[in-house]
Amino acid sequence: IRDPRQADYRSDVYSLGCVLYHLLTGLRPFAKPNPYDTMQAQLVEPIPSLAEKRRDIPPALEKLFEKLLAKDPAGRPQTVDE
């Protein structure tokens, strides 16, 4: 959001986390009434909890989800194996 020139495969990892959240909850993470507010929320709001929406989410999946949506791209999985 801040600098599209910095986007790389880790942006795709973040997107995968957003899709996972949508598939499991039926909601979009950080959803706001307009695109600007949604982008702002992605920058400053905490990562939403899957477990708050679905009590059947295993802790390991919640932890992976949090890594996928890490604010700092360096905190996201760096390889497929990871």
C-alpha angles and dihedrals in degrees: 000000000000098000119006090192087071094057115120139146089307088067087059089051089054090049090051089055090052091051091048090053091049093048093050100040107022088234135101116241113244091009112175133169094266138023095252093055091045092054091046090051090053089057101045112017122086118258108273117247119245090198092059089060098036121029091194094067111119114234091240091058091048090051092049091048091053090052092049091055097041110149091224110061089216088065093059123089107285097199138028090246091055 
